[in-house]
């Protein structure tokens, strides 16, 4: 288990939501070093665009339109607080 010094001022932190820029090595580092779950938030239509583009078109969904992503606001809010 990690010491209090490693967790810093957030010893009860269990999950971090992040955007697509925080995948790969950083995600592995957070999991291994901090013992915290890092969940990357992906747009739901991104998978549809890749695997079922006909469904997007049939439903009249514009994949380029602005949409609020679940939990994305938490990421942006956190960066604003830290800034």
Phi, psi and omega per residue, in radians:
X1 nan 2.638 -3.085
X2 -1.401 2.590 3.094
X3 -1.323 2.864 3.113
X4 -1.049 -0.592 -3.114
X5 -1.133 -0.613 -3.122
X6 -1.240 -0.775 3.138
X7 -1.241 -0.356 3.109
X8 1.184 -2.473 -3.063
X9 -1.377 0.060 -3.094
X10 -2.171 1.110 -3.047
X11 -1.184 -0.344 -3.120
X12 -1.708 0.067 -3.138
X13 -1.087 2.214 -3.102
X14 -2.085 -0.501 -3.067
X15 -2.473 2.486 3.062
X16 -2.170 2.268 3.024
X17 -1.711 2.329 -3.097
X18 -2.433 2.818 3.087
X19 -1.529 -3.062 -2.985
X20 -1.144 -0.234 3.134
X21 -1.313 -0.190 -3.062
X22 -1.957 0.889 3.097
X23 -1.894 -3.056 3.037
X24 1.235 -2.286 -3.029
X25 -1.055 -0.688 -3.142
X26 -1.095 -0.757 3.133
X27 -1.069 -0.748 3.104
X28 -1.129 -0.697 -3.139
X29 -1.101 -0.816 -3.141
X30 -1.041 -0.775 -3.137
X31 -1.118 -0.800 -3.058
X32 -1.343 -0.847 -3.031
X33 -1.435 -0.653 -3.068
X34 -1.799 -0.184 -3.107
X35 0.976 0.762 -3.134
X36 -2.175 2.467 3.116
X37 -1.415 2.130 3.068
X38 -1.848 2.031 -3.128
X39 -1.871 2.123 3.125
X40 -1.513 2.239 -3.118
X41 -1.612 2.035 3.124
X42 -1.891 2.534 3.051
X43 -1.153 2.359 -3.105
X44 -1.116 -0.557 -3.091
X45 -1.331 -0.277 3.103
X46 -1.091 -0.747 3.113
X47 -1.192 -0.695 3.101
X48 -1.109 -0.707 3.138
X49 -1.069 -0.631 -3.113
X50 -1.373 -0.780 -2.982
X51 -1.821 -0.360 -3.125
X52 -2.516 1.079 -3.093
X53 -1.088 -0.505 3.117
X54 -1.134 -0.607 3.132
X55 -1.150 -0.721 3.082
X56 -1.035 -0.815 -3.126
X57 -1.136 -0.737 -3.116
X58 -1.132 -0.585 -3.141
X59 -1.500 -0.089 -3.137
X60 1.250 0.504 -3.122
X61 -1.603 2.178 3.095
X62 -1.573 1.912 -3.098
X63 -1.175 -0.229 -3.137
X64 -1.665 -0.053 -3.136
X65 -1.286 2.690 3.121
X66 -1.272 2.344 3.047
X67 -2.502 2.514 3.065
X68 -1.400 2.257 3.121
X69 -1.577 2.449 3.090
X70 -1.042 2.353 3.107
X71 1.218 -0.124 3.118
X72 -1.144 -0.619 -3.137
X73 -1.104 -0.517 3.109
X74 -1.133 -0.720 3.120
X75 -1.080 -0.880 -3.104
X76 -1.124 -0.689 3.115
X77 -1.097 -0.722 -3.141
X78 -1.090 -0.768 3.107
X79 -1.102 -0.655 3.112
X80 -1.121 -0.734 3.123
X81 -1.130 -0.702 -3.126
X82 -1.224 -0.511 -3.120
X83 -1.332 nan nan
